[in-house]
Amino acid sequence: MSYPPSVAPLTDVERVLVVVAHPDDIDFGAAGTIARWTAEGLEVAYLLATRGESGGFDETPRELMPAIREAEQRAAAAAIGVKDVEFLDGYTDGALYVTHDLRRDISRAIRRFRPDRVLTQSPVRRWDRIGVGHPDHLAAGEATMSAVYPDARNPFAHPSLLADEGLEAWSVREVWLMGSPTADHAVDVTDTFGAKLDALRAHVSQTAHMDDLEGMLRGFLRANAEAAGLPAGRLAESFTVLATA
């Protein structure tokens, strides 16, 4: 299973909602691109399904990890110009599944923020990079796609959103997928690489143990740029872009 070739991205986007499973998912996958968007004046908001309590590489007590990782994600968001960061309650890191409740909660965020574009994780596993295919990532991507279509745009889906919260149906026009096995839309992030690195370094509990975070990132992003035919020395993040209007 794969994706069709990416469509040309919309040129009139004003608001972008980013939906992922864990803190740091955004920054590994798309922080350079998001830094470009905020610099261009786009309004970007984050929705995270969990607080990443199963992450970490030391003896930090598990009960402290959610607050630590939430604070790290907020600091990382600030590093690339994002102020609106929301965490869902009731979902567990390592046990995220595509449920009716998760679809409703993502639909709520879509109807509230009314984004033109949604950026989320690919619901299709990459077999060549096992770390990209975390089951929570796949679940977050699938639930988000279900929220984009049909839930958020269907006024009769999740009726409490309209009846109790006054949230009118909303149609997202475009979805960007990160971690896609056939990513073919490259964004040159050479000029925002420093911001991406700052954002990832804010995730101290996840990256402080890495001896050469910058070198690792440059290697991945340089390979993306080369695959996309960008000039030598450039860095890129790659996505699949889908029309969903």
Order of alpha helices (4+ residues) and beta strands (2+ residues): beta-alpha-beta-alpha-beta-alpha-beta-alpha-alpha-beta-beta-alpha-alpha-alpha-beta
